Amino acid sequence: MSENPPKRFLIITSDTGGGHSSAASAIADGLYQSLSQGCLVKIVRAIEESHFLARHLANLYNYLLRHHQHLVKHYYRAIEHFRPNESGLFYRMTARYLSQLFEKYCPQILVSVHPMTQHFLARTMRELGLLDRIPLVTVVTDPCYGFWHGWACDEVSLYLVATDEARQQLIDYGVPEEKIRICGIPIHHKFREQDEETRMAMREDLGLDPERFTIFINAGWVGGGNIPRIYEEMVREGEPLSGAQAIFLAGKNERLLAQAGQLAERAPFPTKVIGYTTAMEKLMSAADIMISKLGGLTTFEALASRLPIIADTITPPMPQESQTASLISRHRAGLLLNNVREIVPVLRRLTNDRDEIEAMRAAASRIAIPDATQRIVNELDRLVIG
């Protein structure tokens, strides 16, 4: 008797920020770990690969995130107004590439984790006569109300969302309730709570003092935004933090990596400066608190790690991120930073009040959904045509 062939999944993402690709990788890993009969998973960064104009739009978004965070809201509004993801002209530019995806990978199920892709995918499937044969599943990586209209597409077979608020946003965009399941945000299983002994070992691995209060300063995948300004303020006014230590993540920004290294030499507290890493879970496990912009994936990775967050809200966040900030604040799993000058007083208080840190850790555990990726995998597995 021949064995059943492996199930074939094609995941569509983009490197606009780091969250979408992190979600894609988490889903792929979950599929490989869970499907005993085996599977083939291909992750494709379709926006960057489909056409040079689409690639430039993606690069522009990352540039604004890194250097001009206050302008991202205008990018958001322009995309919402012009909706290039529904444009006939843009579709004609990318149609050949999309058709070749189906010819090359022959997926049994198509998974989108990016709001700018499902309309073109659905149109290609319709033209190829595949809409009734291959499920198109969208995993929404924005966890709260107020996200991009591009997530909503009539021809998506199933939506997997993080929260009831995200479900309601899709309903308000006209998506039928029966197409939506609440599963949580797909994060890798390596993001989880660690005991104190493990956290101390993580600090030692990073060359840090295992017993010092540890601050993780996360400049994100692109490396920028307001986080460098926050660190500069910590260096300039940080004498009250001399008993603490820090990890500064510069992401894929080599210039920021060098600048942070120079700043660290003047800091009144030890700082470990690193560039892009695939071991984010180790940095979160080593830390007592994280300072970060509130991306959906980063937030839920921190919650799963029981890591309290000081959320950068100095620049008013985009709509979906403002609701994430509200979620963190409402449940007291973190604090909102509205002014760069607040950072040192806030950190000074936290270094002297471990009870507040522990209360935030407990709050994080109450809103985390640690088995979200497994829930998503189960939904995908049920949809595959045998």
C-alpha positions in Angstrom: 0.0 0.0 0.0 1.5 3.4 -1.0 1.8 6.1 1.5 -0.3 9.2 1.3 1.4 12.1 -0.5 2.4 15.1 1.6 0.0 18.0 1.8 1.1 21.1 -0.1 0.8 24.6 1.4 1.8 27.9 -0.2 2.1 30.8 2.2 2.1 34.4 0.8 3.8 37.1 2.7 6.0 40.2 2.4 9.0 41.8 4.3 7.1 45.0 5.0 8.1 45.1 8.7 9.1 41.8 10.2 5.7 40.6 11.5 4.2 39.1 8.4 7.2 36.9 7.7 7.5 35.9 11.3 3.8 34.8 11.1 4.5 32.8 7.9 7.5 31.1 9.5 5.5 30.2 12.6 2.7 28.7 10.6 5.2 26.7 8.4 7.0 25.4 11.5 3.6 24.5 13.1 2.6 22.5 9.9 5.9 20.6 9.8 5.6 19.8 13.6 2.0 18.7 13.5 1.1 16.9 10.3 2.3 13.3 10.8 1.6 12.4 7.2 4.0 15.1 6.1 3.6 18.3 4.2 5.4 20.6 1.8 5.4 24.3 2.7 6.6 27.1 0.5 6.8 30.7 1.8 6.8 33.3 -1.0 7.4 37.1 -0.6 5.0 37.8 -3.3 5.0 41.6 -3.2 8.7 42.0 -3.6 9.0 39.3 -6.2 6.0 40.1 -8.4 7.0 43.4 -9.9 9.6 46.1 -9.3 6.9 48.8 -8.6 5.4 46.6 -5.9 8.9 46.1 -4.5 9.4 49.8 -4.4 6.2 50.3 -2.5 7.3 47.7 0.1 10.7 49.4 0.4 9.1 52.8 0.8 7.0 51.5 3.8 10.2 50.1 5.4 12.0 53.3 4.8 9.3 55.4 6.5 9.2 53.0 9.4 12.9 53.4 9.9 13.5 57.1 9.3 10.1 58.9 9.3 7.7 57.1 11.5 5.4 60.1 11.7 4.8 59.8 8.0 3.6 56.2 8.1 0.0 57.4 8.8 0.0 59.2 5.4 1.2 56.0 3.7 -1.6 54.1 5.4 -4.2 56.7 4.3 -2.9 56.6 0.7 -3.2 52.8 0.5 -6.7 52.9 2.1 -7.8 55.6 -0.4 -6.2 54.3 -3.7 -6.3 50.6 -2.8 -3.5 49.5 -5.2 -4.2 45.9 -4.1 -7.5 46.1 -6.1 -6.1 48.0 -9.1 -6.6 46.5 -12.5 -3.3 48.1 -13.7 -1.3 46.6 -10.8 -3.0 43.2 -11.4 -1.9 43.2 -15.0 1.6 43.9 -13.9 1.7 40.9 -11.5 -0.7 38.4 -13.1 2.0 36.4 -14.9 4.0 36.0 -11.7 0.9 34.9 -9.8 -0.1 32.3 -12.4 3.4 30.9 -12.3 3.1 30.4 -8.5 0.3 27.9 -9.1 2.1 26.2 -11.9 5.3 25.9 -9.9 4.0 24.8 -6.5 0.6 23.2 -7.2 -0.7 24.1 -3.7 -3.7 22.3 -2.1 -4.2 25.3 0.1 -3.2 29.0 -0.2 -2.5 31.0 2.9 -2.1 34.8 2.9 -0.6 36.6 5.9 -0.5 40.1 4.3 -3.4 42.5 3.6 -2.1 43.5 0.1 -2.2 40.1 -1.5 -5.6 38.3 -1.3 -7.5 40.3 -3.9 -4.9 39.6 -6.6 -4.6 35.9 -5.5 -8.4 35.5 -5.6 -8.6 37.0 -9.1 -5.8 34.8 -10.4 -7.5 31.7 -8.9 -10.8 32.7 -10.5 -9.2 33.2 -13.9 -7.4 29.8 -13.6 -10.6 28.1 -12.5 -9.2 27.2 -9.1 -11.5 29.1 -6.7 -13.7 26.0 -6.1 -10.7 23.7 -5.9 -8.2 25.4 -3.6 -9.1 27.1 -0.4 -7.8 30.7 0.1 -7.2 31.3 3.8 -6.3 34.7 5.2 -4.5 34.8 8.6 -4.9 38.4 9.8 -1.8 39.5 11.6 -3.2 42.7 12.9 -4.8 41.7 16.3 -7.2 44.6 16.9 -9.9 46.8 15.4 -8.9 49.4 12.9 -6.7 47.5 10.5 -6.3 47.8 6.7 -9.4 47.4 4.5 -7.2 45.2 2.2 -7.6 42.3 4.6 -11.3 42.0 3.5 -11.9 40.0 0.3 -15.2 38.4 -0.8 -13.5 35.3 -2.3 -11.4 34.3 0.8 -12.6 30.9 2.0 -11.7 31.3 5.7 -10.4 34.1 7.9 -8.3 33.3 11.0 -8.1 36.2 13.4 -6.5 37.0 16.8 -9.3 38.5 18.8 -13.0 39.2 18.8 -12.2 42.9 18.0 -10.5 41.7 14.7 -13.5 39.5 14.0 -15.8 42.5 14.4 -13.7 44.7 12.1 -14.0 42.1 9.3 -17.8 41.9 9.9 -17.9 45.7 9.6 -16.0 45.4 6.3 -18.7 43.0 5.0 -17.2 39.6 5.7 -19.8 37.0 6.6 -19.5 35.8 10.2 -19.4 32.1 9.2 -16.1 32.7 7.4 -14.3 33.9 10.5 -12.6 31.9 13.3 -10.8 33.3 16.3 -7.5 31.5 16.8 -5.0 34.0 18.0 -1.8 35.4 16.4 0.6 32.8 14.9 3.8 32.9 16.9 6.6 30.3 17.1 6.4 27.9 20.0 9.8 29.0 21.2 8.2 32.1 22.6 7.1 31.0 26.1 7.5 31.8 29.7 10.8 30.9 31.2 11.7 30.3 34.9 14.1 32.6 36.6 17.0 30.2 36.3 16.6 30.0 32.5 16.3 33.7 32.3 19.6 34.2 34.2 21.3 31.7 31.9 20.1 33.6 28.9 21.7 36.8 30.3 24.9 35.0 30.8 24.9 33.7 27.2 24.6 37.3 26.1 27.6 38.3 28.3 25.4 40.1 30.8 25.1 40.0 34.5 22.6 37.3 35.3 21.2 39.2 38.4 20.8 42.7 37.0 17.5 44.2 36.0 17.5 43.9 32.2 15.9 46.2 29.7 15.3 45.1 26.1 15.3 48.1 23.7 13.8 46.7 20.5 14.2 48.9 17.4 12.4 46.3 15.3 13.1 44.4 12.1 13.9 47.6 10.1 15.7 49.2 13.0 14.5 52.8 13.5 11.4 54.8 14.5 11.5 56.5 17.9 13.5 53.8 19.6 16.9 55.3 18.9 15.7 58.6 20.5 14.5 56.7 23.5 17.9 55.1 24.0 19.7 58.4 23.5 17.5 59.8 26.4 18.4 56.8 28.5 22.1 57.3 27.9 21.9 61.1 28.5 19.7 61.0 31.7 20.3 57.4 32.8 22.5 57.7 35.9 19.5 56.5 38.0 19.6 53.3 35.9 23.3 52.5 36.7 22.2 49.4 38.5 20.4 48.0 35.4 21.7 46.7 32.1 20.3 46.8 28.5 20.1 44.9 25.3 19.7 47.1 22.2 18.4 45.4 19.0 19.2 47.4 15.9 17.5 45.1 13.4 18.7 45.3 9.8 20.0 48.8 10.1 23.8 48.7 10.0 24.1 52.5 10.5 22.0 52.3 13.7 24.0 49.3 14.9 27.2 51.5 14.7 25.5 54.5 16.3 24.1 52.5 19.1 27.5 50.9 19.7 29.0 54.4 20.1 26.2 55.5 22.4 26.6 52.4 24.5 30.2 53.4 25.3 28.9 56.5 27.1 25.9 54.8 28.8 25.9 54.8 32.6 24.6 51.2 32.4 26.1 48.2 30.5 24.4 47.7 27.0 24.7 44.7 24.7 24.2 46.0 21.1 23.3 43.5 18.5 22.0 43.6 14.9 19.4 41.4 13.2 18.8 38.1 14.9 16.6 35.0 14.5 16.8 34.4 18.2 14.4 37.0 19.4 13.0 34.6 21.9 16.3 34.6 23.8 16.4 38.4 24.0 12.8 38.4 25.4 13.6 35.6 27.8 16.6 37.5 29.1 14.7 40.7 29.7 12.6 42.1 32.6 10.9 44.7 30.4 10.8 45.5 26.6 10.7 49.0 25.0 9.2 48.6 21.5 6.8 49.9 18.9 3.6 47.8 19.0 3.7 45.5 16.0 1.1 42.8 16.3 3.5 39.8 16.2 6.1 41.5 18.5 3.3 42.2 21.0 2.0 38.7 21.1 5.5 37.2 21.2 6.2 39.3 24.2 2.9 38.3 25.8 3.6 34.6 25.2 7.0 35.2 26.9 5.3 37.0 29.8 7.4 40.0 29.0 5.9 43.4 30.1 6.0 46.1 27.4 6.7 49.8 27.4 5.0 50.7 24.2 6.3 53.6 22.0 3.3 55.8 21.5 5.3 59.0 21.1 4.2 59.1 17.4 0.5 58.4 17.3 0.2 54.8 16.2 -1.7 53.7 13.1 -5.3 52.6 13.9 -4.7 48.9 14.4 -1.6 49.7 16.6 -3.5 52.2 18.7 -6.0 49.5 19.6 -3.1 47.1 20.5 -1.7 49.8 22.7 -5.2 50.1 24.3 -5.2 46.3 24.8 -1.9 46.3 26.6 -2.8 49.3 28.8 -6.3 48.1 29.6 -5.1 44.8 30.8 -2.1 46.4 32.6 0.4 44.1 30.7 2.5 47.1 30.0 2.8 50.9 29.9 2.4 53.5 27.2 5.3 56.0 26.6 3.9 59.3 25.2 7.0 61.4 25.7 10.7 60.5 25.4 11.5 62.3 28.7 9.3 59.9 30.6 11.4 56.8 29.9 14.1 57.2 32.7 11.6 58.0 35.5 9.4 55.0 34.4 12.4 52.6 34.3 13.7 53.9 37.6 10.4 53.1 39.2 10.2 49.6 37.7 13.8 48.7 38.7 12.8 49.4 42.3 9.4 47.8 42.2 9.5 44.1 41.2 5.9 43.7 42.4 4.8 45.9 39.5 6.8 43.9 37.1 5.4 40.6 38.4 1.8 42.1 38.2 2.4 43.0 34.5 3.8 39.5 33.8 0.7 38.0 35.3 -1.5 40.3 33.2 0.4 39.3 30.1 -0.3 35.6 30.8 -4.0 36.3 31.0 -4.2 37.8 27.5 -1.7 35.6 25.7 -2.9 32.8 23.5 0.0 30.3 23.6 -1.6 27.6 21.4 -2.7 30.0 18.6 -0.4 28.5 16.0 -1.7 25.0 16.7 -5.3 26.2 16.3 -4.4 27.7 13.0 -2.7 24.5 11.8 -5.7 22.5 12.8 -8.0 24.8 10.7 -5.7 24.6 7.7 -5.4 20.8 8.0 -9.2 20.4 8.0 -9.4 22.4 4.8 -6.9 20.5 2.7 -8.5 18.5 -0.1 -7.4 14.9 0.2 
